[in-house]
Amino acid sequence: MNFIALKMLLGDRAKYVGIVIGLTFASFLVTWPSAIFTGVMSRTFSFVTDIGLPDIWVVDPTVQYIEDVKPMRDTEVLRVRGTEGVQWAVGLYKGALQARLDDGKFQNCTIIGLDDSTLIGGPPKMVAGQLSDLRQAYAVIVDEAGARGKLARKGPDGRPIPLKIGDNLELNDNRCVVVGICRVTQTFQNIPVIYMTYSRATLVAPSQRKMLSFVLAKAKPGADVRAVCAQIGALRLKAYTPSEFKKLTFWYFLKYTGMPINFLTVVTLGFIVGVAISGQTFYNFTLDNLRYFGTLKAMGTTNRKLLRMISLQAAEVGAIGYGLGIGAASAWGGLLSGRTQIAFLFPWQLLVISAAAVMVICVGAAVLSIRKVIKLEPAIVFRS
């Protein structure tokens, strides 16, 4: 009976291809915007992702997300170091400055000030130069995307010339020297990232009474990180694990921006397209084959076997459409994300979500078809 069901499905090639194409588009339109949304949201906390050494982030209690920097006193580093269960703690500066380009224009940049002695919090990968070179006078490390893009110098022919080691960069009327190029995860705002030591960052940046942005800490081996965070909280500070800080940022953007609604609209439209095309085509396919189902019924085939046949047909086109849609989304995303600024992230959870969406479409179409077959009178075959 399974062989007969597949022969019926493949017998009408036009409808078969139409069903598969509809499910492919549905799978693609559910997966693609979801992967873009995941990629965009992951950029909101990319700064935390790049700094993998500390397992505790200490901030001002009023901080709502990673970019909501509330300066603290430098002495907070010492207070965190004195907390039971803390192995080490260092300060980190994060702020915004404008870099003056050769043509007189200004470019906003993110300035990261690393602990002078340990340089903890540095970039995850160096493309050129060494992290230790930051200890040189007025040395800075620029991220690769910024060096090639917004901070690049213009040549005589107007083409951009990427920054390289030895080039100068003016920050707040301070001449800095590029000693390295690094590679970081692209940020949500997509602006250049510049690293320097903490002491130099606090001198270059506009002076404030409080300059410390974060305290990065590491719990002692065997210590309960959450318990240590609770003890730090008793100092009238707020301590997060990296995953908690990411979730805090994620839910802030999810709650206070319009991105979720916009992407949900696109995903919903993709789901509707799948239902409209695939569901209707599969239902029409069943109607066109009612005479065959009626013949099988008249020959003694039970409703259970007929239901199994229709379910097999729906599962077969669903699996093919799902696979083609996932493959197209992955291939297109991988191609564009490496050459453009498109944020594309494809975690395994999206495979489950897309599979569930295609399953709902197939089940819905199968239910409509099954009802028609169950109510079918075998005698109708002989009347025609």
N, C-alpha and C positions, 0 to 999 in steps of 0.2 A: 504493500500500500504506500509505503514511503516513496518507492520508485515511481509509482503512478502519480503521486502528488508533485514530484519534481518534474515529471514529464509534462504535466498540465501547466506548471508554472513556466517552463521553458518553451512550451508550444507556441505561445503568443509572444514573440520576441519584442515587439513594439511596446506592449504593456509591461513586460518584464524589465526592459531597459528604462522605461519611464519611472517605474517604482524604485529601481536602484538609484537613478539619478536624483530623484526627490529625496531619498534618504541620505544620499551623499551630501547634497546641499544642506540638509537639516543638520547632519553631523558636523559639517564644516562651519556653518553659521552659529552653532552652539559652541564649538570648540575654539574657533579663531578669536572672537571677541573676549571670551573667557580667559584665554591665554594672554591677550593684550592687557586685560584688566589686572591679571595676576602679576604681569611684568611691571606695569605702572605702579601698583601698590607695593611691590617689593623694592622699588626705588625710593620710596618714602623712608625706609629704614636701612638703606644701603650702607650708611655710615657705620651703623652698629654691626652689620654683616662683615664689613672689611676689617674691623678690629676684633679679632677672635681670641686674643690672649686673656683679657680680664673676664671674669665670670660675674662681676658685680659692677653696676653703673650707679653712681651716687649723684643725685641732682637735688635742686631746690624742690621743696614739697609742692610748689604750685606749677611745676612743669607739666604740660599737657601732652607734648610729643617731642620728638627729637630736635626739631628746629626751634622749639619754644625755649630758647636758652635764657635762663635766669641766673645772672652772675652770683657767685658766692665768694666768701673770703678765702684767701689762700690758706688760712689756718685750718680750714675744714679738712685738708689733706692729712694734717697731723692728728686730728681727732679720729678720722677713719682708721689711720694706722694703729691707733691705740685701742681700737675695738677688738675684743676677744674673738679669735677665729680668723682674723685678717692676716694674711701672709705678707702682702705688700700693698701699697696704694700710691698712686701718682696723680698729678693734676693734668688736665687737658684743657686747652683753650680752643674755642670754636666761634668764629665770628665772620663778618663780611667786610671786605674792603674793595676799593676800586683800584684797578691797575691802569696806569696811564700807558697807552700804546704809542708807537713811534709816530703815528699820524695825528696825535693829540687827542684822540678819542679815549673814553674811559670804559672799562669792562669790569662788571661786578665779579668778584671772586670769593670763594669760601676759604678762609684762612684757618689752618689747623696748627696749633702750637703744642709740640710734644715735650714731654719731660726732658730736661736738658741732659740728665745723667744716663737715663735708660732708653730714651726715645721710644718708649712704649706708646702704641697707638699709631705707629707709622703705616705707610701704604702696604697693602698685601703683596705687591709685586713691583720690583724695580726693573725698568726696561733699560735704563742707562744710569751709570753712576752708582754710588753706594749710600745707604741711609746714614752712615756715620759721617758723611761729608757735610751734613747739616750743622755740625759743630764749627764749621769755618765761619768767618766773619760775613754776616748778612747773606748767608746761604739759604736757598729755597729749593724745594723739589716741586715740580709742576706735573700734574696728571697728563697722560699722553693725549687724551681727547682735547684738552684745553690747549696744549702746546701746538697741536696740529690745526686747531680750529680758531677759537675766539681770541687766543693770545698770540697767534702767529703774526709775524711781521710781513709786510707787503714788499715784494720785490719790485724792481724797476718796471717789469712788464705787468704789474698788478696782481700777479699770482702770489698766494700765501706761502711764506717760508716758515716752516715749523720752528719753534724755539728749540735750541739745543744747549748742551752743557757749555757754559762760558758766556752765554748771552745775559744781558742785563734786563731787569724788570723793575719798574718804578711803582712802589706801593706807598701811598700816602706820603709822597715827597721823600721817600727813602729808596735809595738805589740798592737793589738786591741782585745777587748773582745766582743764576740757575746752575745747580751742581748735580742735578739728577732729574730723570724723567721716570714717572711711575705709572702704573696701571691700576685704576680703581673701578669699582662698580659704578655705573652711571647713576647720577643723582636724579632726584625727582625734578629739580629746577634746571638741571642740565647746564650748570655754570662751572667754570674751571675751579679746580681744587689745588691749593698751594699749601705745602707743608713747610714749617720752620720750627725752631725750638721755642719752648714756652716763653723764656725770657725775652727773646727777640720779638715774638708775636705781641707780647704786652707792651713793648716799646714802639713797635710800628703801628699798632692799632690805636685809635683814639683813647686817651687816658680816662679811666673810670675808677671809682673808689673800689669796686669789686671787679675782678677780671677772670676769676676761675669759672669755667663753664661746667666741667664734669670732673668727678673723681673716679678714676678707674682702679678697681681693687681686685685682688685675688684671694680667695679663701684658702686656708691652710688645708693640706691633704687630709682627707677624712672628715673635715668639718661640713656641717649641714649648711649649704649656701643660703637657703631660705631663713634659717635661724640667724645666720650672720646678718642678713638683710634686715631682719626684725630688730636686732641689736643696734644697727646703724640708724634705724628709724627712731630709736629712743634719743638720738642726738638732734632731733628736730630736722632731720634730713630725710630724703626718700631714696631707698635703695631698690634697684630692680636687677633681676637676672637679664641677660641679653634677650631671651625669648619673651620675657615680660615687657621689656622696653619696646620690642618690636610690636607686640600686640597692642600696647598703649598707643603707639603711633598709627598702627593700622586702623584701629577703631576710631581714632580721632578723624582721620581722613574719610573713613567710611561714614561717619556721622555728620560731619560738617562740610562736606563737599558734594557736588552733584554727580561725581563719577559713577557711583553704584547705580543710580537711576538710569544714566545714559547707557551704560553697558548692559544693564538688565533689559532695557528696551530692545537693543539689538539682538540679544539672545532670545527674547520672546518672539521677535519677528522671525528669527530662524526656525524656532519651534513651530510657529504657525505655518510657515512655508512647508515644512516637512509634513505637517498634518494635512494641509490643503492638497499638496501634490501626491505624496505617497499614499495617504489614507484613502483619498478619492480614487486613485488609480487602482489600488489593491481591491477596493470594494467593487469597482466596475469589473475588475478581473474575475471576482467571485460570481458576479451576476452573469457574466458571459459564459461561465462554466457550470451554471446551475443544472443544466441538462445532464452533464456528466455526473455531478453529485447525486442528481435524482436517479440516474441509472444505477449507480453504486448502491444507493439506498434500496432501490427495487430489487437488487440482487442480494440483499440481506446484510449489507454493511451497516454496522451500528453507528449511532451518533458519536460515540466515543472515538471510533476510528476516524470518522470524518473530521472531528475536532482536532485530532492529532495531525491529520493531513494539512489542515489549514494552518495550524500552529507551526508545522514544519516549514511551510511555504513562507510564512511571515518571518520566522527565524532566519531562514536562508537569505532572503533579500535584506533583512535587517543587518545581518553580520557583514554582508558584502558592502552595503551602503555605509555602515559604520567604519569599516576598515578603510574604504576609499576616502571618506571625509576626514578621518584622523590623519591618514597619510598625506593628504593634500594640505591640511592645516600645518602639520609638522614641517613639510618640505618648504612651503611658502614662508613660514615663520623663520625657519633656519636660514633661508636665503636672504630675507630682508633684514633680519636682526643683525647680521654681520656686516651689512653694507649701508644701513640707514640708522636713524635714531629711534626706530620702532622698538618699543619694550615688549619682548616676547618671552614668556616663561611658561613651561609646559610641565607642571608637576603631575605625578601619577593620579592625583585626585580628579584632575580634569578628564582623564580617561574614564573614570567611573561616572562622572556627571554626564558626559556625552553618551556613554553607553546607556545610562538610565533614561536619557531623553529619547534616544532612538528606540529603546524598549517600550516606552510609553506610547510612542507613535505606532509601532508595530502591534502592540497589544490592543490599542484602540481600534485600528483597522481590522484586526483579526476578530475582535468582539462583534463588530458590525457584520462582518461576513459570516461568523458562526451563527448568529441569530437568524440570518436569512436561510442558512442551510438547515438548521434544526427545524424551522417552521415549514420547510419544503415538503410538499406531498409528492411521493414518487409517481403518482398517477399523472402528474403534469407532463411527464416525459412522453407518455403514450398519447396524450391529447394533442401534442404538437406533431 
